[in-house]
Amino acid sequence: MTDHTAGGFRLTLRRIIARLIPGLGYSRCMHCWLPWSVATPRDVPHGPMSATFVVCTHCWPHTTTEQRLHYARHLVFGIWPEPHDWPQIERSYRQEDPR
Ligand SMILES: [Zn+2]
């Protein structure tokens, strides 16, 4: 079994478990869908007092920068009334350690 297959299997398992746990909207890892009550968010700081998190510490090394940006864009433009911080947030995600 390759690493990719093993990782895909683990992701599927996490998503099955995630479906069993109640939780609403964006209170979950956007990759494996586990709620933050059981998953640990991987913070991305983009200012002295601000940070966002879209995937958990488990999913971080299994996602690409583009995937995380896709989730972050969804978060920022989906629920924030004024996504004027987006350029700074996008820069932070690109500068963050990919692993
Ligand atoms: Zn996750």
Boltz pocket constraint, residues with backbone or C-beta under 6 A from the ligand:
constraints:
  - pocket:
      binder: B
      contacts: [[A, 29], [A, 30], [A, 31], [A, 32], [A, 33], [A, 34], [A, 39], [A, 55], [A, 56], [A, 57], [A, 58], [A, 59]]
      max_distance: 6.0
